[in-house]
Amino acid sequence: SLKDAARKSTVDEIITYMANSGVSDLTALTTVGSPQSQAAAWMAEDDDANLPVPTADGEVAYKYTTRYAMVVLYYSTGGDRTWANQLSFMTGADVCDWYSIFNPVTPYRKGVVCDNGTGLIVAVGISK
């Protein structure tokens, strides 16, 4: 973990960015224990990717906000407490690598599925 390294964004910067860009409601972001506040804190304090808050629209902003959205999904579905398979979530890897292959023949993936050409998320597959 990069806990000892200089962090590139603070919780307050992430909250401000997500609220101002319309990604999450400010109340949800500032409610202690909410999936949104947990996601902001994780990105600021524990995410090994250690990404700075974007300064412009485009691919960097898309990757940043989708990372946040997938972390919110993780916390809102109890991933930190209930997921039997973590699907590579919450790693420093790109969100498009947050999956596990369950059937190497097909191959069937659970987790985040991205379009290989565009890098855009096309599906998210999680189930019990």
Buried (B, 14 or more C-beta within 10 A) or exposed (E): EBEEEEBBBEBEBBBBBBBEBEBBEEEBBBEEEBBBBBBBBBBBBBBEBBBEBBEEEEEBBBBBBBBBBBBBBBBEEEBEEEBEEBBBBBBEEBBBEBBEEBEEEEEEBBBBBBEEEEBEBEEBEBEE
